[in-house]
Structures are given as structure tokens and as C-alpha cells.
């Protein structure tokens, strides 16, 4: 069996309509690498920024005093077109799977005004008790916000 993706399974760029909420992210001079585009590690930072800022703004996440925190257990990204400073980025977010204590977030990164993703990826948060680091059920306020992103 080959690990080479087939044309049917090869990841494809997606349209804006595939995402439920958006956040604008400003690129920084330091985001570019020596090849003149944003380095791949920055994309993962943008995933975290888009999702966590949305949850904080919606009142579903208290990063300083909340008893429940999300830990990343998986992450992945596919790249379709380069992004570079000084572009503005628009991050689209959605929830692909909502479990008892875990969430699969999917994030599409768009160059400002562009119709399809320059990159898209996902990460999975397992929500745990801040002190014990043991999984806990998603708090009701968090679940309500996440359901709107499905």
C-alpha cells in the first residue's frame, strides 16, 4: 500500500463559505523567512490566535483564572499559496468535531480579500482541569460557543 495521496484525497484550498467566523491577523516583518514568505511555524501560531481570541471574545475562555484549559494534542497544516509580510491575513474557523472533552478546530488562512485558502489546517484541544491536567467535560458556556462554529 502506498502512502502517496491520490488526486481525490489530495487536500484542496477551500472557499470562505466553508468557515463560520473570521479574525484578521496582521503579519510582522519577522514572520518572513529567508525565502521571502511566512515561515511554516507561524501558521500554527495563527491557528491558536484565531481560535483562542474568538473564545475569549465570546466569553467562553478565561485564560488567567478559568478552571478549564485546552491542551493541543494534534495539529496539521496544508499549504496552497505563499503569504508574506506586509499582507493582512483573515483566519476562518470552524468546529469539525465536538466531543465530551475534546474539539477539532479547523482553520483556513486567507490573504485579505482572496476567495480561497492559502493554507488550511486543524488542531485538537483536549480540555482539562487546570490543576490536575485530567480531561473534564466541556463547560456549558464553551460548548454553546463551539456549537455555533459547527
Secondary structure, 3 states (H helix, E strand, C coil): CCCCCCCCCCCCCCEHHHCCEEEEEECCHHHECCCCCECHHHHHHHHHHHHHHHHHHCCCCCCCCCCEEEEEEEEEEEECCCCCCCCEEEEEEEEEEECCCEEEEEEEEEECCCCECCEEEEEEEEEEECCCCCECCCCHHHHHHHHHCC
